[in-house]
Amino acid sequence: MKTISLLIIVAITGLFTSQLNAQNMKLKITVGNKEFTATLNDSEAAKELVKLLPMEVSMTEHNGNEKYYNLPNRMPGRAVNPGSVHAGDLMIWSSNTLVLFYAGSRTSYSYINLGKIDNPSGLREAVGRGSVRVKYELHS
């Protein structure tokens, strides 16, 4: 009986760990009735974000190219200046602010890169102007 219990625990742990494997880190991002698929990188910050999922948040407009949401926890990682950002980039600013870029631009800010939307076509139209509700969940 102890062997079976141990095998079940190992199996469950393996399932959870596989969700955090970089090869499986796909997100479904829903804005209104439009769905986008994003691929996360293998960073510790991306793995921490996955632990918060699913989540639906109100993201605030900023700079005419991004929506942001302040996460409840600080994310691990070292922010770097990418020089420019692109539509579909998903990043962390100031260690706890989730940023979804819907348009590209040059930047002097530093971010922790989480990944990007695979095909951001239609993202600008989906997020619109002002605040917007965005749902993040693991892609099945």
Secondary structure by P-SEA (a helix, b strand, c coil): caaaaaaaaaaaaaaaaaaaccccbbbbbbcccbbbbbbbcccaaaaaaaaacccccbbbbccccbbbbbcccccbbbbbccccccccccccccccbbbbbcbbbbbcccccccccccccccccccccccbbbbbbbccc
